[in-house]
Amino acid sequence: MAVVVLSACTNNAGKASVENNDDGKTTNGGMNMERHDESFMGESMNDHSMEEEMDGASMDNGHMDHDNVVSLNDSTGKDELGIPPLLQSGSDEKTEYTIRAQKGETEIFDGVQTKTYGYNSSFLGPMLQFEKGETVTINLINELDDNTTFHWHGLEVAGNEDGGPHEVLEPGEEDTIEFEVTQEAATLWFHPHPEGETSEQVYNGLAGLIYIEDQNSKNLELPSDYGKNDIPLVFQDKIFDDEKQLNYEAAANEDGTVGDTSLINGTLNPKLTVDKEKVRLRLLNGSNARNYIFKLNTGDSFVQIATDGGFLNEPVSMNEITLTPSERAEIIVDFSKMNSNENVALINEDDGSTLLPFEITDQIGKNTELPDEMNDFSVTEEEMNMPVTKEIELFGMMDMVTINGKKFDPERIDFTQKQGVTEVWEIYNKPDMMGGMIHPFHIHGAQFKILSRNGETPPENERGWKDSFSVVPNETVKIAIQFKNKGIYMFHCHILEHEDNGMMGQVKVE
């Protein structure tokens, strides 16, 4: 048989047990660095102050400008990839889910119980299935010792159901939300979003998946056998201490916490067994800060069929794809043309690490042709000619990060926008004396269109609905965005430590 490598974060099925008691609250730690006044984030940053900040920062588990990121260990392919379970509705009459944020212990390493967080389990969460047009009810329960929220990343819902830092559930509290699913087929996810605590809670395991289906997705006849030829892949990287524990306080870095251990769906050293057929891989970069460049080690191409929020108009052939934290992409790998004894793996081209080996069987699977047309996404002439109404400047590093020179204030509304009205936002990543960092930018409550990057048409694989995108230093990105619902929504850098350090603002939709 052939072994192919791919990296993702998955649930370690069968090895988890929920813990009823805990020693107490784990504080959100970080590097012990002096706080600096926001005046340093003005037009010119004080060089001496930045140098002092860097001198005080440990580079062992950090990356600053992302040039010194610790490399991931290769997957040995020892264990079959865990697949998140499908959560069943608790009602026969309607779609109703109950989601519990829990703490527990998980056997990530053989014979070792690691303290973790999860949704309805000890680590990570289940997959929720939505259908366009249906009404969904979700019961939310916080069984942690800390405040948390339930944020539906990429879902178009009212602001008071979005799960931003205003919708806090204290320990033991419950809430119920209800909404109609109005958007097209897509791969979304959910995670916590409490102010100042998001990075630690995601790092400890709070993340789950959402699939939206619609009539179009059913008619396309794409690979859709969940867990067999339709595979969710949640990629995360961690640092484990000498006792194989997730000690966030020791691992945390103000510029984004990265680790040397790759988990896919929570599985350490995963492999994925596939038949000789086309396989759909739904990639989610669920890491706190790491960027991934996904590529097959053989150099073979694959096709991308979907972005964050829906299908591309037609499949796009690619040899590699870059995803920054929170971005998703659906790709099709054709294993029918590969030999069973061929060594095939998904790798991270950024550091050359093997993420997920594939074991190819001799079984011939179903091999339908990919459709030539999948969607009718378009950018109109009117949208291209709209004036910019909102300008956003991303700037800084470590705890000295700002948007438009300001840190997040829950009492301040940064922008307002009318419900149902399209506007053009311009997002600029301002370099600093170090050159700057890539900032993944996310807006809650809407899917939007990328109009241009530095005045140029975006690449083919970004010509679809997006809710997150990367902005490299000195790059300007224009988007056309419309909010279907009213409420207050966050916009922020999705390096989770940057978000917690105040690189976040609010738009009120009226």
GIGIJO-V202836 format. One record per backbone hydrogen bond with DSSP energy under -1.0 kcal/mol. NH is the residue of the N-H (numbers start at 0). CO is the residue of the C=O. If there is no record, write none. Layout:
nh=NH co=CO
nh=NH co=CO
//
This chain:
nh=1 co=359
nh=8 co=233
nh=8 co=263
nh=9 co=263
nh=9 co=264
nh=12 co=10
nh=14 co=11
nh=16 co=104
nh=18 co=102
nh=28 co=26
nh=32 co=30
nh=39 co=36
nh=40 co=37
nh=41 co=38
nh=49 co=45
nh=50 co=46
nh=51 co=47
nh=52 co=48
nh=53 co=49
nh=54 co=50
nh=55 co=51
nh=56 co=53
nh=65 co=62
nh=72 co=259
nh=74 co=353
nh=78 co=268
nh=80 co=270
nh=86 co=126
nh=89 co=95
nh=96 co=136
nh=98 co=138
nh=100 co=140
nh=101 co=117
nh=103 co=115
nh=104 co=16
nh=105 co=113
nh=106 co=14
nh=107 co=105
nh=111 co=108
nh=113 co=105
nh=115 co=103
nh=116 co=203
nh=117 co=101
nh=118 co=123
nh=119 co=99
nh=123 co=116
nh=123 co=204
nh=126 co=84
nh=127 co=208
nh=129 co=210
nh=131 co=212
nh=132 co=180
nh=133 co=130
nh=135 co=178
nh=136 co=94
nh=137 co=176
nh=138 co=96
nh=139 co=174
nh=140 co=98
nh=141 co=172
nh=142 co=100
nh=147 co=168
nh=150 co=190
nh=151 co=161
nh=152 co=150
nh=152 co=188
nh=154 co=151
nh=156 co=154
nh=158 co=485
nh=160 co=157
nh=166 co=163
nh=168 co=147
nh=171 co=141
nh=172 co=169
nh=174 co=139
nh=176 co=137
nh=178 co=135
nh=180 co=133
nh=185 co=211
nh=187 co=209
nh=188 co=152
nh=189 co=207
nh=190 co=150
nh=196 co=193
nh=197 co=193
nh=200 co=196
nh=201 co=197
nh=202 co=198
nh=203 co=199
nh=204 co=201
nh=205 co=200
nh=206 co=204
nh=207 co=189
nh=208 co=125
nh=209 co=187
nh=210 co=127
nh=211 co=185
nh=212 co=129
nh=217 co=213
nh=218 co=214
nh=219 co=215
nh=225 co=223
nh=226 co=229
nh=227 co=224
nh=228 co=224
nh=229 co=224
nh=230 co=279
nh=232 co=281
nh=234 co=283
nh=235 co=262
nh=237 co=260
nh=240 co=244
nh=243 co=240
nh=246 co=244
nh=247 co=245
nh=250 co=246
nh=251 co=247
nh=255 co=252
nh=257 co=60
nh=260 co=237
nh=262 co=235
nh=263 co=266
nh=264 co=8
nh=264 co=233
nh=266 co=263
nh=270 co=78
nh=271 co=356
nh=273 co=358
nh=275 co=362
nh=276 co=274
nh=278 co=332
nh=279 co=228
nh=280 co=330
nh=281 co=230
nh=282 co=328
nh=283 co=232
nh=284 co=326
nh=285 co=234
nh=285 co=283
nh=291 co=322
nh=293 co=320
nh=294 co=346
nh=296 co=344
nh=298 co=295
nh=301 co=317
nh=302 co=331
nh=303 co=315
nh=304 co=329
nh=305 co=329
nh=306 co=309
nh=308 co=464
nh=311 co=304
nh=315 co=303
nh=317 co=301
nh=320 co=293
nh=322 co=291
nh=325 co=284
nh=326 co=323
nh=328 co=282
nh=329 co=305
nh=330 co=280
nh=331 co=302
nh=332 co=278
nh=334 co=276
nh=334 co=332
nh=337 co=334
nh=341 co=338
nh=343 co=2
nh=343 co=341
nh=345 co=4
nh=345 co=355
nh=346 co=294
nh=347 co=352
nh=348 co=292
nh=350 co=347
nh=351 co=347
nh=354 co=345
nh=355 co=345
nh=356 co=4
nh=357 co=343
nh=358 co=271
nh=359 co=1
nh=360 co=273
nh=364 co=275
nh=373 co=312
nh=383 co=379
nh=384 co=380
nh=388 co=423
nh=389 co=423
nh=391 co=425
nh=393 co=427
nh=394 co=401
nh=399 co=396
nh=401 co=394
nh=402 co=405
nh=403 co=392
nh=405 co=402
nh=407 co=501
nh=411 co=408
nh=413 co=505
nh=414 co=505
nh=416 co=507
nh=419 co=482
nh=420 co=417
nh=422 co=480
nh=424 co=478
nh=425 co=389
nh=426 co=476
nh=427 co=391
nh=428 co=474
nh=429 co=393
nh=434 co=431
nh=438 co=470
nh=440 co=468
nh=441 co=491
nh=442 co=466
nh=443 co=489
nh=447 co=465
nh=448 co=479
nh=450 co=477
nh=451 co=477
nh=452 co=455
nh=453 co=475
nh=455 co=452
nh=461 co=458
nh=462 co=459
nh=463 co=461
nh=465 co=447
nh=468 co=440
nh=470 co=438
nh=473 co=428
nh=474 co=471
nh=476 co=426
nh=477 co=451
nh=478 co=424
nh=479 co=448
nh=480 co=422
nh=486 co=508
nh=488 co=506
nh=490 co=504
nh=491 co=441
nh=492 co=502
nh=493 co=439
nh=495 co=287
nh=498 co=494
nh=499 co=495
nh=500 co=496
nh=501 co=498
nh=502 co=497
nh=503 co=501
nh=504 co=490
nh=506 co=488
nh=507 co=414
nh=508 co=486
nh=509 co=416
//
